[in-house]
C-alpha cells in the first residue's frame, strides 16, 4: 500500500465514517507490516512480481513472474489445476490415478492489462500481470478471485511459509467439512495434516479436515481443493449484500500453510456437476457391503466370546435388528493391533461363522498407533505395505471389516489415515471370499480416502449441541465426496439423557452409518434405559431396516455420480437462497426430507419445505412448498416427508424389495431409480428406472426399459391418495 492507496482508502469511507475509516487504515498498515515480515525468523515477504514470459501448453500453460511461476491447466473433465512455484498436479495422494488429460480446446491467450486467460467450455481462468487468479463462468461472471500469494523463506533454509487471500461474491456461502454449524460461517479452520487423536475408544476422533470447500452463489457453484497436506489455517468470512445500496462486502478467505507451495483444483458448475467432476478426479467412493447399511453395535470391555453371544441374544430376543458387532480394544492381546486374546477368544473363526448364519458380521478394531515392544509408552504408525498382509489375516479370522482408532500420544495426520485405509481395503479384499465386499471405517482421512471406505466420527460433541454437530459433519463430508459416514449413538445416565439417546438414535436411523455403543457397564443395548426407550429404539431400527434397499440404491448412485447420500435441502435448487441457511434438516437422496429433533423437550417443530408437494410420512398429510410448516414431533418419531411422485425401494414383510410410491400432485408426474445389490463382489447391477403418472385418482407406475415401458415386476404400494394407502 502506497500513499495514493492510503488517500483512496480514506476518501472511500466518506466524511461520516471518518473515525471508522481511520481505524481501517491503521489496521491495513498493521496487516501490511505483518505480511512483510512474517512470523518467526523469516526474510521479508516475497510476492510473484510482474509477468516476464509465458509458455503456452495443452490446456493452459506456465506464466513466469519475476520471482515465481504459475502453472494453469484445464483438464478434459472441466477441472482447473493451478500451482505456484513450479508445482504440478502430480505427485498427489488425492488423485485416483494420473492427472486427467488437458483439454485440447483450452488455450492460454493474452488478456487485458497485460494479463493472460484460458477459456474453456465450462470455465474461464484469468491471471493478472501481478499474479491474481480469477475463476469466472463462461459468461464472464466472477466466482472467486485469489490474490497473489506471499511467502516467507526461512533464513536457515527450511521450508517457506505461504499465505494466500481470496475473495468470493457477497452472496456466496461456504460449505464443506464440518458443514456450517461447526466453525459456523466465519472463523478459522485447520485444513491440512498433522492432527492427533484425543484418546482411545469410541469417543476418540481425528476430524476429517480435508482442505475442500464448496462455495454456492447466484452465479454458480464451485469446489476448491488445496492439495497441500502441510499444517495450516483457513480463515473464512462470508460476505454481506448491501440490500441494493451497492455497498456489498465480499466474502473473504485467508489460507496460511506451514509449507508450500500452494497448489490446488477448482471445479465449476451445478452442485451435482461439481461432485461428479470431483469423483472423476479423486476416485469413486468405495461401495460398502449391503449389510453395512444395517445396525452396527460396538462391544467394548474385556468380555470374551460368551459375552458377545449374550449381546447378540439380547438384541434378537427383544426384536432389535442387528447386522454387525464391532469388537473394541478388549478383544486384543495387550491392546496390540492385529492380535487376538486367545484366552477370551479361542475360537474366533467359529464365532464369526456362527454369527454369520444369523446375518451378523464381526468387525475388528485396529488401533492406528501400534505399541512398539522396545519403546514402552510410545507408538509407531504401521507400515501400510506390511499392514496389508496383516489385514488379510484379519479376514482369515472371520472379520468382515475393520474400524480404525487413533492413539492421541502419536502424531497421526489425515494423509497417514488415508494410507492406512488403503492398506486395510486392499488387504481385506485379498482375504475375504470372492463374493463379498469388506468394510473399512476410519476416524480421519484426506481427499481421495473415500476410495477405500467410510468415516465414523465417534460420539462427537456431547449433549444436545452434539446432535447439530453430528448432522453438520455428515453433511460436510458428503459435500467433500465422502458419502458413507455417521456418528456413534452412545448415551449414559438417566432423566434427560434418555430423551437425548432416543433423538440420537432417530437421527442416526436416517444417516448412512448407524453405530450404537454400550450405554452401561453391562455392555448391552438400549434396553438398559428401560421399556419406554427400548420401544422407541425398536421403532427407529425397524424403520432403518425397512429402508435398507433405499440406502443400497443411494450408495450405488453415489459411487456412479459422486452425489452425497445425505444432502443439504438446497442441493437440487441452490438458487433458492432461503434454503441455504437451513441447517436443521436434510434430504436423504431425492425422495425424503428428514427433520430431526435437536432441542430437549420438543414435541413439535417447524420445518422448511422446498418447492413442490411433500407428504408427512407418518400422517399422509400433503403440504405445498415452499413453506414453513409446524408439525408434530412426539418422542416416538421425528418428522419425515416424502416428495410427491417419489419411488422408494423398501423392504417388504417377506424380506423382498417392494416399491413405495408417493402419489404425484394431480396432473403431475414423477419417478425414481432402484439399484438392487448384485451381491458382494458381483458385477455392477442394472439401474431400474420407474415413471409415475397421475390422472385423477389413478396412479400408474411403469418400468422404463430400452424395449419400452412395462408393468413393474415388484410389488407396488401407492401412498398419499387422499390420505390413504392403496395396494397395486
C-alpha angles and dihedrals in degrees: 000000000000132000093273090054090051092054092047090050091049096051093042091068094055130221094286091057097043096123092046089046092053090054089049093052093048091049089050091053092049091049090048090054093048092048092050098051102030125200122305129353097342134137122243115300116271128213129190095255124204128333113272104173143346131221110196118207141162110312094001129326146221124303113200119207130187095272106013144010135234125215117204123187130175109200127210090255090059096254117137121218123198127179133173130214095023095309116153131193092263142103096038134153089209101059117091090217138331120345111279116261116269119258104256091206094058116087136176108245136169118275133191124295094020096303131124135227144192117214117201134167096264104022146023121214118199125189120194122220090259097047107268109146122209128191113204138176118254086262092057099255113146117246100170141350122207111198120220109287125242126211137186119214117211117243090224092056096256125141118302123243116232133205130184130177124205140188132209130184118285092249094051120116127202123229133169141088109023092012116234098304102060105062087000121219097310130039145068124306131185105234101174146058136289102077126149133209125255099226138303135296132040093319097061121093142167104207119238096246100175110167092240124128130180114208119197121195138154090259093055146291126279136179121216122200119184104203098206120110094196118117117262148125133263115202115196133188122179118223131246125227118227096229091243095313093108093237097115119165110217122225115254140201133190120197120194119182129189089219138019176352106334115233135154152136135265125200123191134197140062116340090257092049092047094052091045090054091046091053092049089053102043101024139268116287116262113258109237118217115268092251090058089075091062130079118305123192124197115221112201127172135066099287122128138218095304091055090053090051091050090050092053092045090051091058096044095046091054095046095249114149112236126182106166141018117209114207114214132205090296093080093054125095104249091337092291117147120246092021132107128207100242093196094061098028105033095150104032096152089052091051090048092052091046092054093043090060086058090051093255126125130205119230123191129215116233116193106220091213106063117202113244114228094218097042106056113202095016130091141214131206109241121246106255092218092056091039091059090065091047093052089053086056090054090057090050089058089059101263113144093197147347138235122206128221128188128226109223092217092071126066104241122170135195094259089052089053092050091052091050091048089054092051089050093048094049095041095049091047087056092052109037122082116275093251095057138078119215127227122231122183125182133180093218140028150156133236107298096026088113086080090073106038149302139297132248117194102198119228091323120198115355129244128013094321086062090069091062091044092053093050093046092051094051092047092047094050091049090055088052093055099266105117100167111070143110146158128259118259104223128151141168143184127030142271112040091007089072091057091047091050091053093049091048090052092049092051094046091050088072098042123090096249120044113187125163127192137205111288097195143021090273089067093228134129140267092306087081087075094058137258096300096055090041090058093050091047091050091053091051093048092046090053090048091053091048090055096048094107089052092051090049090051092051091049092053091048091049090054092051100040108020090235114147119249090220110047137183112254089248093058098104094035111032089161090071097089097191089065094057091076095049104115103156101066138042145190120250099207113315096303109058134051113199122199109188122199107249102172130071118253095013116146095165131035141181118247128194110219123201122229117301137040119315130186125212099233092211098051103019090230115151124227128189118224153246086061146111111241132186112222138173118267107179119180092262095063147009125229114273124177130197122212114242110255094023122144115208125186107221137173113262127214090264091055094253127117120265132176121251106200122191111209117249119234112273110288093011133105138211144170147178148205130252123194112187115207107255094207128282107296095007128126122287106283123234118262112240113215121201131188126202126200131178130205112174109310093342121098118190122198120194135178110229114221135166090251092052140284120303142173115285115259091211127077112267127209117189117208133183099046104139090325094302135102124241131199122219 
